[in-house]
Amino acid sequence: MSLQLIPILFSDSWHLRKVSKMLYDLDDHNLFITPKIAYFPTAMGGASRHMMVNGSSHRIAVKIKCSDNELFRVSPVYTLLEPGNAQRLQIVRDPGPPKTDKIVVIYKTTCASSARDAFECDLGAERKVIALIAKEDVTMSIAPTTNLKSILRQSVHKS
């Protein structure tokens, strides 16, 4: 989603600033995540699928945290990504009030055999954010496809 479209989605500048700060990192391409925003209807909740791709030459351990564990469930919570590999991330939201939340994807290079073991110490961990936006006027649609070849092509062109 381009930055020009974000003002249409939010009626006040506070939400615009909050989401803009969450999404845009210009330097790091070790872990590529798409899409960076998920929309949910408040009345019925919903699900969103995202793709995480390891663009580095090292194994990456990933840990997923959420700002509201009462409304959201994620799978997987921990995972290891080998260089060039991808993992789908599933986010499910229960019905609830309209609000903006976030998923924090914490990741770091590791030699550990388990992602959970890699995070016993958070030193060297980096973070990316997925914005979770629940609004009353969101209509459900088919989730966009996550074609790995097109994701990798986008990542290469941004470098």
Order of alpha helices (4+ residues) and beta strands (2+ residues): alpha-alpha-beta-beta-beta-beta-beta-beta-beta-beta-alpha-beta-alpha
